C-alpha cells in the first residue's frame, strides 16, 4: 500500500507499507514517536493502533511545555 505522510510544516514522505500496517507503523520510517504527534486523516485524529485506511495522512507535532 502506498501512503503519503505529510509532516505539518516540514517534509512529505512517500511510504510503501504492508496491507495490515497501522498508523503508528507510518511514524518509525520518518523518525517520529507516537507519543509526540497526532495523526490526522481528513482533519480528524486517528488512533495510531488503527489499521491504515487512507492513502494520505497528516502528522502534527504536539507542543510540550511546562
N, C-alpha and C positions, 0 to 999 in steps of 0.2 A: 504494500500500500504506500502510495506517495503522499506525504504530508508537508505542507508549507508551515513553518513555525516562525512567526514574526515576534521578535522581542521588542516591545514598545520602546521607542526612542533609540534603538540600537540596530541590530542586524536582522536579516531574514535568512532562514536556513531551509534548504530543501532536504527532506529526510525520506529514506525508504525504511519502513518498519513492517514487522510481521502483522498478519491479519488479526492476531489476538493481542496486539500491543495496547497498553493503557496510555492515558495522557501523561502519567508520570514517566513512562518509558521515553517520551519525547524530550525530557529535560536533561538526562545524562549526556547525550551527544552534544549538547550546547552548553555544557558545564554549569547547569543551574540546579539548585537544591529545591525540592518541592516545598520545603518549609519557608522559603524566601520569596516565593512567587505565587501568582494566581493565574490559572489557565482559563482563557475565555474562548467560547465558541459563539459566534454571532452576538458578542457583547454580554453573554451570560456565563457566569462562573460554572466550571465543571469540576467534579472531584477527580483527583489525579489517579484514583484506582478504577475509574470508569473506562471501559474499552473505547478506543478511538473510533468515532463515528463521523468525523469531519475531515475534509482534506486540507483545511486551513484553520490554524489556531493562532491566537494572540496570547503572549505571555507578558504579564506586567509584574515588575519587581515591587515587592511590598516595602514600605518605608518603615525603618526601625527608628526608635527614638527613646529618649529617656528623660 
